[in-house]
Amino acid sequence: MIDARYALITTIGLGIAHMCMYAGYRTGSLIVEPMLHSVHDRRPEEMDEDAGFYGEAIMNGFNMVGHIVAPAFLLLINAKWSMMIGSVAFTLSFAAYTLMNQYVIYVSRAVLGLIGAAFNAGQSLYIMQISTPLSIEKINGLEWALGTGLSTLLGGCIYIPMMLLDPNTDTTSSANLEYSDGQIRLIFGAFTVIGIISNVIFCFLPNRPVANSISSDAAVVEKRKNKTILSSLGLTLQSFFDPTVLQLTPHFLYVGWQNFVWLATYPTALQFTGSLSQDVLLPAFYGILFSLGSLLMGLLTAPLSRRITRFGQTPCLILAACLQLLCGILIVLSTPNRSTIEPNTDPSLLISPNVPIALAMGFLFGLLDGCNNTNRTVICASALPGRKDEIFGISRFYQALAGTVLLVCSPMLPMYWNLAIEAVLFIVGAAFYLRVCSVVNKRQQFAQSETDTSTLPEDSGSIASIIKEVDSNGNHI
């Protein structure tokens, strides 16, 4: 089979496996706090009131550690099996929820946090194995659209029939939606089955790199040969204190905070708001609209990148600022302040909570997530070319740190304070992000003036052309 066709088929398989795995993870995160809150209401001695938030916080805490050791882990096991092990951890975490035991849930989330970091590192390396400098944009775009963009759409389509299948479904007996044990087992049982499908696909993915793949670049291969586990850990820890990385830290924290606003706190607020809680299908449609927004942003990135110079940097950041401002205003005006803390029937500030606003928020969050991922990926790829893997892992570390803080504080943090912290992180992060972009662009212009088009920077080999392509087009790596 010719390499182009082989890479396309492999990318589709990778994307489908990623989609099946993330369908349960992302959709489950939208509903886990209200679900376990319902279990607590029935059996308070068996389940913490905020077990959903705490489980996610534990996962993020271990994920922080995982992203420090993930680059070293890839020295022991190849990319394919790293993804395989990670996907099994995701599947086991879905199965843990069917048992409805808080300690089993906490342990499974801790394992997922640690091993999930290895999955992310393995996925990045695997994509480099099946990509060349000329195909990286197409490969990454297709995999991201299938794996991430469609995940909540698939999860929503699974959630709807599982919710309606339980004959004991009752949304009228209390002021707020109560998930029955049967519904929880059906939903997470279905996520477990779809997770097993992802395990099988990952297991049978081919392991052959394409000719002239990014991972086979001489400079990259030589650098990996010279690495040991201790040297890899040392380089990652050293990179934490690099001045460029320190400047990007507020942006990484913002991306992590915003990620769990759309994934956990806002969906929980919808289900804790009395006037919306009776709509049992709202979380599914919210997730589906998020997927549509995310996909639209992905489709717009390529044409916008061709028309706007370095779209993935400042222009995309400006678009993210507009979307962030719009989302913040709509949430403040339409969401009761205590809805992140407990079920309530409080009035909102100006606009009564309603389904159209909730669905619009899902779509806007999808657009914003696409912008944030583009900004983060572009800067991770171009800030320090020789340490792309380390910076990517560090960005995930800080994202997990922000998510941990948010989830631990969510049971005590009203919505307005939540948004105020997010706004501060965005403003500070954007200021330093723009500063780093200015330095990176000047460096690239200087390098271009010193070398002809056939000569590449010393420490990056053919990777430099990829960095320039990613930098100008804003596609995901």
N, C-alpha and C positions, 0 to 999 in steps of 0.2 A: 504494500500500500504506500502511495506517495505521501510524503511528510505533511503536505498541506491538508489532505483529506484525513490523515491519521490525527493531526492536531485538532481539526474541527470536531471529529467524532469524539475524541477524548475529552475535549472541552465541554461538549454537550452532556456527556456522562458525568463529568465532575460537577457541572452546574445542577443537574437533576439530583444527584446525591446530596449536594449542599442544600438544595431547596427542601428536600424531604427532611433533612436533619434540622434545619432552621425553622421549618413550619411549626414544629412542636415547641422549640425554644422561644421564638419570638411571640407566637400567639399565646403560649402558656404564660409568658411574662405579663401579658396584658390582663390576665384574669386571676393570677395565682393568689394575690392578696385578698380580694373579695371571696374567693373560694375557701381559703383556709380560715378566713374570718367567719364564714358560715359554719365550718366544722367547729370552731371555738364556741360559737353561740349554742351549739347542740351539746358539745362535750368539752367544757372549758378545762377540765382536768387533763385532757389528752392533747390539746393543741394551744399554743400561744396565740394571743389575740392578733398579733402582727407577725405571725410565722412566715407569711409570704414575703414581706419586706426583709425580715431577718435572714431567710434562706438565700435571697438574692444578694444580700450584703456579704454573707459568708462566702458565696461563690466569687464575688468580686475581690474579696480580701485574698483568697488563695490565688485568684487569677493574677494579682499583682506579683506575687512570688513567681508564678509560672512564667510570666513574660521576661523575667530576669534570667531564668535558666533555660528557656526554650531554644535560643540559638545553640547552646551547648548540647541540648538533647538531640539536635539534628546531626551531631557528630557521631552519635551512637546508632541511630536508626534512620532509614531513608524517608523521603517525603511521603510516599504512598502509605507506608505502614504507620507513620505518625498521624496521618489523617484518619486511618482506620481505627487506631486506638482512641483517638479523640471522639470519633462518631459513636463508638461503643459507650463512652462515658456519657454522651448526650442521651442515648437511648436508655441507659440505666437510670438516669436522673428523671426521665419521664415516668418510668415504671415505679419509681419510689413514691410518686404522688398518689398512685392507686392504692397504696397501703395506708395513707393518711396517718402516718406516724411521724411526729415532728423530728425525732432524732434521726430516723432513716433519711428524711428529707434533708436535714442539715448536713449529714455525712455525704450524701450523694452530691449535694451542691458544692461541697468543699472539693471532692474528687473532680467534679466537672470543671471547677475553676482552675485547678492545677493542670489537668490534662488538656483542657480546652485551649490553653496557651500553646501547647505543642501542636494542636490541630492548626491554629492560625499560622504558625511558623512553617509547618509542613505544606500547607496549601500555597503559601507564597512561593516556596521553593519548587513545588510541583508545577506551578504555572510557568516558572522560568524554564523548566525542563522541556515544556511543550511549546515554547514561544521562541521566536527569533526577534532581532531588533525591528524587523519589518512587520511582524505579525502580533506583537505584544499588545497593541491597542485593541485589535479585533478580539483576541483571545480573552483579555481582561474584561472588555465590555460585555461580551457574550456570557462569560461565567458569572459576572456580577449581576447581570440582568436576570439570569435564571436562578442563581443561588440565593441572592439577597432580595432582589426586587420582587420576585414572585412568592417568597416564603410566607408572608402573612396573608397573601391571597389564598394560597393552598390551605394554610392553617384555618382561615375563616371558613372555607368550604368544608373542612372537616368538623369544625366546631358546631356549625348550624344543625346538621342532622343528628349529631350526638346529643345536643341540648334537647332537641325535640323528641328523641327516641325514648327517653325515660318517661314512663307513664305516670310517675309521681311528680312530674314538673308542676309547680304551683307558684305563681308569681303574685297571688292576691292575698295570701294569708298574713303578710307582714308589710310594713312600710317600705322595706328594702328587699332587693332580690336575695333569695336564699338558694344557694346551690345545694342540691341533695347529694348524698353519698353516691347514688347511682350515676348522676350526671358527671361527677368528678371522675369516677372510675371509667365511664364510657369515653370521656374526652381524652384523658391522659392514657387510657388503654389504646385509643386510636393513634395518638401521637407515638406511643411505643411501637406499634406495628409499622407505622410509616418510618420510624427511626430504624427499625430492623432492615427495612428495604434499603435505606441509605447505607447501612453497614455492608450489605451484600454488594451494592454497586461499588463502594470504595474498595472492597476486597478484590473485585475483578477488574479494577482499572489497570490498564497497562503501565509498565514502569520504564518503557523505552523513551529516552529523550530524542527529540528531532535533531536533524543535522544542523550544526551551527546554532544550537540553542543558547540562550542567555547563560544558563547554568554551566555550559561547556566552555565559556569564555576563558582564555588562558589565565588572565589575571585573577578571575574568580576562583578557578580550580586551584591555582597555586596558593592563593590566600587560604582556602579551606584545608589544603594539605598541611600548611604550617600551623594550623590552629589545633590547640588541645582544649580539653574541657576547661581547665583552669584559665588558660589564656582567653578563651571565649567569655567566660564569666568576668574576668578582669577587664576586658575591653568594654563589655556592657556597663559594668559599674563605673568605669572611667568616663564613659560617654554621658552619664548622668550629670557630671560636673562640667561638661563642655559649655562654654559661654553661649553658643548658639542654641543648644538644647535647653539651657536654663531660660533663655528668652522665649522659647516655644512652649514652655511648661504651662503658662496660663491658658493658652489656646487648647492644649491637650485636655486640661481640666474642664474647660468649657464644653468641648465635644463630648466628654464622658458624662457631664452633668445633663446636658441636653438630651443625650441618648436615653437616659433613664427617666427623663421627664416624659417623653413621648411613649416610652416602653412600659413604664410602671406607674408613676405618680398621677399623670393625667387620666389614663384609663381607669385607675382606681377611683379617682375623683368622680368620674362619670357614673361609676357603679355605686358610689357612696352618696350620690345626689338623689334625694327622694323622688323627684319628678322624672328622673331618667332610669332609675334602678329597675323598674318593671319591664323595660325593654330588654328581653333576654338575648336578643340577637345584635344589640348595639356594639358589643366588643368585636364581633366578627366583621360587621360592616365597617367599623372604624379601621380594623386591620386591612381590609380589602382596599379601602380608600388610601391608606398609607402606601400600599403596594403600587397603586396607580400613580400616586404622586412621585414615588421613588423612581418608577419606570420612566415617567415623563421627563424627569430631570436627567436621567441617563440618556434618553433619546435626544434631548436638547443639547447635551454637553458637546457632542461631536460637531454639529453645525456651528454652534456658538464659538467653539475653539478655532474653527477655520476662519471665522470673521473677526474675532477679537483676539488681539495679541495677548498671550499669557492669560487666557481666560481663567485658568485654574488657580490663579493667584488673586490679585486685587479685584477684578470684576466679579469673580465668584464670591469673594468675601463681602462685597457690597450687596450682592443679591441675597446672601445669607443674612446680612444685617436687616434688610427690608423685611424678609420673611420672619426673622426673629421678633422684630418690632410688632408686626401684624399679629403673630401668634400670641405674644404677650398681652397686647391690648384686648384681643378677643377673649382670652382666658380670664383676665381681670374683670371684664364687663359681664361675663356670662357664667362664671363658676363660683359657687359659695366658697368662702375662704377656708372653712373647716373641712372641706370635702376630701382633702388628702389624709385627714386624721381619723375620721369616724363617720359612719352613716348619719345623715342629718337631713332636715327639711328647711334649712336656712334659705333666705332669699339671696339672689345674686345682686351685684352692684347696680346693673342697669338693664341687661338683657336676660330675660328668663331662660334658664337652661332648656335647650331644645335639641332635637336630633339633627336638624340641618347644620347647626353650628358645630356639633360634635363630629359629624362626618367631614365638614370643611376643615376642621382642625386635623383630622387624620391625613387628608390630602396635603395640607400645608406642611405638616410635619414630615411627610414623605419628600417633598421638594427640599425642605431645609436639611434633612438628613443627607440627601444627595450632595448638596452644596458642601456641607461640613466634611463629608468623606473625601470629596474632591480636594478641598483645601488641605486636609491633613495628609492625604497621600502624596500630593504634589510636593509639599514641603519636606516630607520624610524622604522622598526620592532625591531631592536636589540640595538639601541643606548641607549635608556632609556625605558626598557620593561614596566615599570609602567605607562608610558605616551605615548603609541604608538599613540592613537587617536590625542592627542594634537600635537605631532611632525609631524604627517601626515598633519594636518591642517596648521601648521606653514610652512611646506615645500610648500604647495599650496599657502600660502600667499606670500612667496617670489617669487615663480614662476609667480604669477599674477603681482607682483610688477615689475619684470624684463620685462614681456610682456607689461605692461603699458608704461614703459619708452621707450622701443623699438618702440612701435606703435606711440607714440606721436612724437618721434624724426625721424621716418622713412621718412616723407616728406622732411626732411633736412639732413638726414644721408646717405652719399654715401655707396655703398656696401663694399668698402675696410675698411672704419671705422667700419662698422657693424661687419665685420669678426674680426677685430683687438680687439674690445671690447670682443667679444665672446671668442677669444683665451686667453685673460688675465683672464677672469672669469673661464675658464676651468683649466688653470694652477694653479691658486690660490686655486680653489675649490678642485682639485685633491690632492694637497699637504695636505690640512686639512682633506680631506676625508680619506686618507691613515693613517693619525695620529689617527683619531677617530677609524678606523677599528682596529688598533694595540691595542688600549686601550680596545675595546670591546672584542677582541679575548683573551687577557690576563685575563680579568674578567671572561669570560666563562670557560677558562682553570682552573682558580683558583676555581670557583664554582664546577666544576666537580671533582677536587681533594679533595674537602671538603665534598662532599656528594656522596652517592652511586647512582646507576642509577635509583633507585625507589623513590628517594627524590628530590623534586623540590625546587628552590629558593623561599623564603618566600613570596615575593610580587607578584609573577607571576602565581602561581598555575600551572595548566596544560598548560597554555599559553607558558611556558618556552620551552616545547618540540616543539611547533609550531615555536617559534622564531629560535630555533636551526635548524629546518628543512628549514625555509625560508632563514636563514643565509647561509646555505651550498648549497641550491639548486637555490636560486635567483629567485624564482617564485614571482608573483605579489599578493599583498593582496589588 
